[in-house]
Amino acid sequence: MNPIRLPATSPEYLTVEQRNAQVPTDDSLFVRHPGNPILSRENWPYPVNSVFNAGATRLADGDTLLLCRVEDRRGLSHLCAARSANGIDGWLIDPQPTLMANPREYPEEIWGIEDPRITYVPELEQYAVAYTSYARGGPGVSLALTKDFKSFERYGVIMSPEDKDAALLPRRIGGFWALIHRPVTTLGAHMWISYSPDLQHWGSHRVMLEARRGGWWDANKIGLCSPPIETAKGWLTIYHGVRHTASGSIYRLGLALFDLDKPDICLQRGDSWMFGPEASYERGGDVNDVVFPCGQTIGADGDTIHLYYGAGDSCIAMATGSVRALLSWLDFNSGVGDGNDCQRTDHQIGKVYLK
């Protein structure tokens, strides 16, 4: 897929009136669909506890496919596909699980599989599904390829626990495949990128974005949400940040932009969160105060985003936004040089390499 190209607008050359007219507000970046939630356990053709955190893609026939995380009544998760002509309603849901955990052959899946991110890879003419495999050692990153979401070629675990929130970039970077993921190390819970010649052996691990410190909305841990969007300005990336409060954690969404050819280099990072739990189905659920996207689709205009997110770890909702508006918001809402933005912080963990 070619980068999305939008008219370049340089804020420094605009008048104050033009700047104020152009800048989207936080509240206008994503508009919730009035029919939310669009999918919940009541829609499912077999008994389940909850449906949430779906990967998303647009198929060759124009239909939207959601690969949903479905938690059964044991508490274990599997993946199930739902298809819709308009990506909003009229969902056709697979009558049985689409991809089940297979602990006999893949013991890292003994406690289920979760939170898929889908990337269509033109070179392979296949969809890459990065998902979380869960076992006694904790969550790890597993990978599978598919052409039709009916049969899957499993690669098994490619990032050992504790690691999750992973997505493959759609093309090679410098001749290597690139995977964004979120390991938890002694350095903290930050976003990393790793490279591979064959999708199986990974190295050159490097931090690409750090969780901030102190009272920031993303001060404790961060992680990738939906796969990055390739634009002419860079990889536009929605990430989640977690803030711990006296009443529990709050999962909100932020924005960052990374260099196209060196995606470990952060170009811009929003100061504030731009989408958070407000609706009743987001504030309450199996886990309160959570909005958690794992996928989006881009409209035929190359600008409209349909963002699919888990709400309260209980259902799936959709919100509509604009690539152009997100890039514009970043231009006016990214701090510089305060030690909490794209600049590396005191311990310079961005320079850590593991070959």
VOGU-3710 file (C-alpha; in Angstrom, 3 decimals, decimal comma):
1> mnpirlpats> 0,000/0,000/0,000  1,350/3,425/-0,926  1,687/6,051/1,796  -1,373/8,230/2,313  -0,548/11,616/0,828  -2,357/14,655/2,136  -1,851/18,358/1,459  1,128/19,590/3,496  0,309/22,501/5,781  3,051/24,255/7,741
11> peyltveqrn> 1,668/25,816/10,928  4,498/28,345/11,180  3,302/30,119/8,009  -0,323/30,519/9,087  -1,986/33,497/10,726  -3,423/33,116/14,213  -6,948/33,024/12,743  -5,967/30,342/10,252  -4,250/28,301/12,945  -7,270/28,432/15,251
21> aqvptddslf> -9,645/27,518/12,422  -7,520/24,591/11,326  -6,680/22,964/14,646  -9,043/20,106/15,529  -9,957/19,860/19,181  -9,335/16,703/21,187  -13,081/16,045/21,366  -13,501/16,224/17,578  -10,727/13,834/16,546  -12,893/10,722/16,833
31> vrhpgnpils> -16,691/10,642/16,755  -18,382/7,628/18,322  -20,906/5,810/16,188  -24,431/6,419/17,540  -25,158/2,683/17,332  -22,302/1,732/19,676  -21,505/-0,837/20,780  -21,610/-2,414/17,317  -20,825/-5,953/18,553  -21,314/-7,640/21,893
41> renwpypvns> -21,880/-11,098/23,291  -25,588/-10,848/22,467  -24,649/-10,990/18,777  -22,600/-14,165/19,100  -23,827/-17,473/17,656  -22,455/-19,468/20,609  -22,263/-18,795/24,370  -19,452/-16,415/25,395  -18,639/-14,026/28,223  -17,416/-11,024/26,219
51> vfnagatrla> -16,273/-9,795/22,803  -13,658/-7,050/22,466  -10,209/-5,930/21,150  -10,675/-6,802/17,470  -8,106/-6,617/14,700  -9,541/-5,056/11,540  -8,924/-5,090/7,805  -10,732/-4,381/4,555  -10,962/-7,431/2,317  -10,503/-7,522/-1,457
61> dgdtlllcrv> -14,286/-7,515/-1,979  -14,624/-4,326/0,078  -16,078/-5,975/3,164  -14,708/-5,165/6,603  -13,425/-8,089/8,628  -13,017/-7,921/12,380  -11,007/-10,669/14,046  -12,484/-10,397/17,505  -11,096/-11,481/20,821  -13,776/-13,659/22,360
71> edrrglshlc> -13,540/-14,651/26,001  -15,412/-17,816/26,895  -17,038/-18,567/30,222  -13,899/-20,274/31,488  -12,051/-16,973/31,149  -9,925/-18,122/28,184  -9,884/-16,279/24,869  -9,928/-17,288/21,201  -10,367/-15,361/17,935  -13,516/-15,217/15,813
81> aarsangidg> -14,137/-13,371/12,542  -17,101/-11,079/11,807  -17,706/-9,613/8,333  -19,781/-6,615/7,274  -20,373/-4,849/3,965  -20,325/-1,390/5,564  -18,187/-2,070/8,648  -20,995/-0,969/10,970  -23,854/-3,450/10,989  -25,171/-6,562/9,253
91> wlidpqptlm> -22,291/-8,599/10,674  -21,872/-12,200/9,555  -20,102/-13,999/12,381  -18,333/-17,322/11,980  -20,560/-19,939/13,652  -17,516/-21,475/15,365  -14,222/-19,986/16,591  -12,005/-18,928/13,667  -8,680/-19,443/15,418  -8,506/-21,426/18,637
101> anpreypeei> -5,601/-21,820/21,006  -3,664/-25,010/20,260  -1,752/-25,779/23,463  -0,845/-29,306/22,359  1,352/-28,017/19,516  1,883/-24,495/20,883  2,169/-24,705/24,694  2,529/-20,932/24,911  -1,234/-20,814/24,148  -2,383/-22,935/27,082
111> wgiedprity> -4,362/-20,041/28,581  -5,720/-18,697/25,292  -4,923/-16,238/22,510  -5,805/-12,547/22,582  -5,729/-9,070/21,011  -4,927/-9,641/17,298  -3,511/-6,947/15,014  -3,898/-7,511/11,268  -1,497/-6,215/8,622  -1,914/-6,937/4,919
121> vpeleqyava> 1,531/-7,609/3,451  1,578/-7,059/-0,340  4,906/-8,847/-0,817  3,478/-12,021/0,725  -0,053/-11,505/-0,624  -1,223/-12,536/2,834  -2,492/-11,054/6,061  -0,120/-11,168/9,028  -1,896/-11,614/12,357  0,197/-10,772/15,404
131> ytsyarggpg> -1,540/-11,853/18,596  -0,889/-12,427/22,266  -0,382/-16,010/23,377  -0,913/-16,571/27,082  0,595/-19,262/29,315  2,223/-19,773/32,707  5,182/-17,584/31,776  2,872/-14,667/30,975  1,848/-13,075/27,673  4,052/-13,455/24,594
141> vslaltkdfk> 3,787/-12,448/20,947  2,793/-15,060/18,349  2,391/-14,697/14,590  0,233/-16,364/11,946  -0,266/-15,764/8,219  -3,510/-16,258/6,319  -4,984/-15,567/2,886  -8,635/-16,093/3,739  -9,071/-16,112/7,544  -10,072/-19,747/7,270
151> sferygvims> -6,703/-21,473/7,321  -3,642/-20,121/9,137  0,088/-20,784/8,988  1,299/-20,445/12,551  4,836/-19,262/13,255  4,433/-19,797/16,986  5,802/-17,461/19,629  8,234/-14,908/18,176  8,664/-12,680/21,249  8,876/-14,455/24,591
161> pedkdaallp> 7,022/-13,320/27,735  6,425/-10,793/29,013  5,550/-9,155/25,699  2,389/-8,083/23,852  0,742/-5,244/21,844  2,456/-6,283/18,597  1,915/-5,521/14,907  3,962/-6,137/11,783  4,713/-3,253/9,442  3,368/-3,917/5,916
171> rriggfwali> 6,716/-3,691/4,139  10,354/-4,353/4,813  12,515/-1,636/6,333  16,068/-1,744/4,991  15,456/-5,257/3,733  14,101/-6,560/7,047  10,627/-7,146/8,424  9,792/-4,850/11,337  7,638/-5,671/14,361  6,425/-3,200/16,950
181> hrpvttlgah> 5,806/-4,752/20,371  5,769/-3,982/24,101  8,060/-6,067/26,303  8,131/-5,463/30,034  11,729/-5,291/31,248  13,649/-3,832/34,156  13,649/-0,636/32,096  9,841/-0,439/32,178  6,895/-0,971/29,828  7,843/0,837/26,622
191> mwisyspdlq> 7,263/0,381/22,891  10,061/-1,417/21,039  10,760/-2,308/17,412  12,607/-5,417/16,231  13,779/-6,668/12,838  13,846/-10,046/11,106  14,973/-11,471/7,752  12,385/-14,278/7,799  9,621/-13,480/10,350  11,050/-16,125/12,701
201> hwgshrvmle> 14,416/-14,866/13,935  14,319/-11,400/15,472  17,041/-9,023/16,571  18,270/-5,411/16,523  15,725/-4,679/19,242  15,353/-0,995/19,979  13,086/1,236/22,051  10,988/3,532/19,870  8,780/5,265/22,474  9,049/5,425/26,258
211> arrggwwdan> 6,347/5,637/28,876  6,575/9,040/30,499  7,097/9,594/34,205  5,397/11,445/36,998  1,840/12,672/36,629  1,483/12,307/32,855  -1,506/10,445/31,434  0,858/7,822/29,952  3,341/7,697/32,810  3,158/4,038/33,784
221> kiglcsppie> 3,050/1,929/30,660  2,302/2,390/26,999  1,699/0,069/24,065  0,734/0,014/20,414  -2,972/0,073/19,620  -3,880/-0,479/15,959  -1,153/-1,015/13,325  0,573/2,226/12,260  -0,814/4,105/9,253  1,763/4,864/6,560
231> takgwltiyh> 1,465/8,499/5,487  3,763/10,742/3,465  4,837/12,406/6,734  5,621/9,191/8,593  4,067/6,249/10,418  1,034/7,697/12,190  0,607/5,637/15,337  -2,173/5,408/17,907  -0,912/4,107/21,225  -2,465/3,544/24,615
241> gvrhtasgsi> -1,283/4,931/27,894  -2,240/3,716/31,344  -2,607/5,930/34,367  -3,031/4,370/37,793  -5,507/6,143/40,060  -6,975/5,480/43,485  -9,982/3,805/41,847  -8,029/1,778/39,268  -6,335/2,162/35,889  -7,528/4,377/33,019
251> yrlglalfdl> -6,688/3,382/29,428  -6,576/6,358/27,045  -5,238/6,921/23,524  -2,427/9,147/22,310  -0,692/9,882/19,006  2,877/9,720/17,760  4,568/9,972/14,367  7,653/7,951/13,371  10,121/8,234/10,501  9,170/6,177/7,434
261> dkpdiclqrg> 12,614/4,703/6,825  13,812/4,646/10,440  10,650/3,906/12,427  12,506/3,795/15,731  12,867/7,579/15,373  9,940/9,493/16,843  9,180/12,716/14,968  6,210/13,963/16,974  4,373/12,879/20,103  1,158/14,385/21,402
271> dswmfgpeas> 1,322/15,951/24,843  -2,209/15,044/25,887  -4,429/12,031/25,364  -6,888/12,504/22,529  -9,524/9,795/23,164  -10,577/8,278/26,469  -13,421/6,405/28,165  -16,518/8,599/28,434  -19,552/6,607/27,244  -21,300/4,233/29,629
281> yerggdvndv> -20,122/1,156/27,709  -16,522/2,389/28,108  -16,713/3,463/31,749  -18,292/0,175/32,885  -17,724/-3,466/31,962  -15,583/-6,403/32,994  -12,784/-3,827/33,279  -13,897/-0,243/33,836  -12,493/2,818/32,043  -10,966/1,167/28,999
291> vfpcgqtiga> -10,846/2,111/25,312  -8,493/-0,251/23,486  -8,268/-0,340/19,668  -6,513/-3,199/17,884  -7,494/-2,237/14,349  -8,792/0,348/11,917  -9,734/0,627/8,259  -9,073/3,562/5,931  -11,842/4,762/3,622  -11,683/4,999/-0,156
301> dgdtihlyyg> -10,880/8,709/0,223  -7,565/7,792/1,865  -8,474/9,935/4,869  -11,454/8,548/6,801  -10,538/6,213/9,666  -12,925/3,685/11,143  -11,343/2,863/14,484  -12,538/-0,359/16,135  -11,929/-0,604/19,853  -12,705/-2,752/22,830
311> agdsciamat> -14,832/-0,918/25,389  -14,682/-1,911/29,037  -13,210/-5,292/27,986  -16,809/-6,287/27,221  -17,871/-5,145/23,728  -16,671/-3,615/20,452  -17,331/-0,012/19,474  -16,402/2,112/16,472  -15,377/5,747/16,109  -14,694/7,759/12,955
321> gsvrallswl> -11,742/10,084/12,474  -9,503/11,630/9,829  -5,845/11,035/9,010  -5,549/14,688/8,024  -7,024/15,853/11,323  -4,768/13,595/13,386  -1,651/14,882/11,630  -2,819/18,467/12,079  -3,524/17,863/15,772  0,007/16,518/16,227
331> dfnsgvgdgn> 1,459/19,657/14,627  -0,133/21,784/17,340  -0,044/19,419/20,318  3,435/17,903/20,414  5,893/19,241/22,972  9,580/19,679/22,344  12,509/19,179/24,709  10,724/18,765/28,041  12,186/15,322/28,743  8,796/13,684/28,297
341> dcqrtdhqig> 8,303/13,892/24,543  10,142/12,194/21,677  13,528/13,038/23,148  15,249/10,184/24,986  14,996/10,541/28,729  17,681/10,328/31,400  18,801/6,698/31,049  18,899/6,769/27,217  17,296/3,356/26,889  16,653/4,047/23,229
351> kvylk> 20,291/3,223/22,574  20,013/-0,329/23,902  20,546/-3,006/21,245  20,166/-6,754/21,524  21,646/-8,641/18,565
//
